[in-house]
Amino acid sequence: MTDLLIKSADLIGRGRQDVLVRDGRVAEIGSIDAKGAETVDADGLVLLPGLVDLHTHLREPGREDAETVHTGTRAAAKGGYTAVCAMANSHPVADTAGVVEQVAALGRAAGYADVQPIGAVSVGLAGERLAEIGAMAHSAAKVRMFSDDGHCVSDPVLMRRALEYVKTFGGLVAQHAEEPRLTEGAQMNEGAVSAELGLPGWPAVAEEAIIARDVLLAEYTGARVHFCHVSTARSVDIIREAKARGAKVTAEVCPHHLLLTDEAARSYDPVYKVNPPLRREADVAVLRAALAEGVIDAVATDHAPHAPQDKQCEWAAARPGMLGLETALSISVLALGGPAGVDWDVLAERTSRTPARIAGLEAHGRDPRPGAEANFTLVDPAATWTVVPEGLASLSRNTPYAGMELPVTVQATFLRGRATVLNGAVLPNDSEEETTE
Amino acid sequence: MKHLLTTKDLTRDEAELILDVTEQMAEAVTGREVPKLPALRGRTVVNLFYEDSTRTRTSFETAAKRLSADVVNFAAKTSSVNKGESLRDTALTLQAMGADAVVIRHPAAGAPQRLTEWLDGAVLNAGDGTHAHPTQALLDAYTMKRRLGGVEGRTVAIVGDILHSRVARSNVWLLSKLGANVRLIGPPTLLPKDIDGWPVEIGYDLDASLKGVDAVMMLRVQRERQNAAFFPTAGEYSRLYGLDERRLALLPDHAIVMHPGPMNRGMEIAATVADSPRATITEQVTNGVWVRMAVLYLLLTNGEAR
């Protein structure tokens, strides 16, 4: 492997440096003149640690018509990611060592981003008995995070046991906070818009009640809990108070909850149907502030590809979820002050370093320094782009941002020094020369 | 007007035009030996009903036939939105067949709006989930106009399960647009959250809310709602929110009693009240045909050649 020289990149907004990469790791930083090295001109670009997604639905195994590990990680690379955590709600469910090892192996074979499987908390996500959490933790996939995402671990006894159990290996439970009795038949945020549209409401309190309960359970058990896709202002209050008391609590927010509101449901276009639902303008403002402040630790995409027939239908029949990997960086920049006002260090913290620490991905979320793995992305802070669904690397098209002009483009992504994206385009992988693109 | 999806989208002028044309339709047909007009000859109206509603489907069918349109009743699978042909495929089929107008009744809110994206023809919402039922509101307004001499300045109490009622929603927007004072009365469990912005007064006490009303509209309440804890028992609901003879006596003498049907006699309305001369229930059914004629006519001819 020839050396790679990234020339004149603005390192996380701190100033221009050259970065020399050798054998997948940073060899040197400074003003470098390396003959024979493959050179990438990063003049005007910002170098960030490769983004890490705590919440990706790769749909494989089971729904390869919507996304595969291959297409999903290509989308991830295009969005600036070098690692994604694959949610457990595949078919079969990732509730055994066999399934999580398969998903991890598919990720390695694809080679576009590291795929860290998340294991199910309960067998079949049924919320009845614990999955073999220990077997998954001790498998080759080294699962640390467990989640029944898509379903809430609503049974307080099961939640307590799961929290206690994952302590043995320093794991954590990622909770999809939704009290199911309060959301039966729910289709969108409960409020003025749902009242008018006649769509059954998903009340904010259904999320807040579970977060409040699980904060208390985490404190009681001394275990780590992570809250997926926090969507309401009151949830932020509860998490802030919990952190102030020293509870081992972390939380993520999705890009769509940082930008879109329940007003979008007026179109009855299910591309805006997501769980938890789009909330009110006031929630968006509080979530943005909480992300900037750090009460919300990370941006996570909840990238949820769906086949056309699952969205080209009436709202109630549509599956919830939206694409996120290729637009998350742009929207995170928007939410954190826009391309002119964003603090790149805060952006790196929320989209890379902190999610990597939460997921236990030691080689990711590291700033460039000699010896560190070369997992980076280069972004153009001055560029804008228009979201065209057909132009996305994902196999699916269900982006709620179609036609929107967004700030910041990903120019290149490097995974252990190898470019997965260059000049804004996903590169074919050496190991897949035979496959058709 | 290309479609009729909700009364919220109607301007006051459009609503008044529909009510004027409704009156013309009633006058043109009433008393005729052959109660038919040639206005929509050669046009195809499809009734696409995903919910069993013989009343509404028959009303639309009668309206279309009185305008000499060809009527096709498209048997849609009613058991589940997740089974059978998708709504989009059905729309594409109707499009290929050349439907000029599709009258759709669907359990999912917003289904008619989705249909407009896949069809060139006019879409007429005959009730979608708990969202809207615009022709019901229009026939209610027309009934008030006939019986009370107008809608402007009149006070209308809508009583019962507002939360699950597309009839209530459509009436709120239409009647307020036409200048009526609208009161919504029901237990808090059956009122939607966050409706402070609606142009209505909200009340929980039926007796107090009946004072000074010109019309009271009783909504059907499903007994099964008690299983989801919306109210304790049918008996308690009836005592608190049913319209019986004692409450009828609280109304001003000129006030009318309305119900969109089908009624639960003994639940939200006592049998004697339903059969009293102050009840307009069968008149509403008759007016429904005139209103639907007017809407079909306006949508399919753009009001030309009147």
Interface residues (C-beta under 8 A of the other chain):
Chain A: Q187 E190 G191 A192 S194 A195 E196 L197 G198 L199 P200 G201 P203 S267 Y268 D269 Q309 Q312 C313 E314 W315 A316 A317
Chain B: K8 V81 N82 S86 L87 R88 H106 P107 A108 A109 G110 A111 Q113 R114 D128 G129 T130 H131 A132 R166 R169 P192 K193 D194 I195 D196 G197 W198
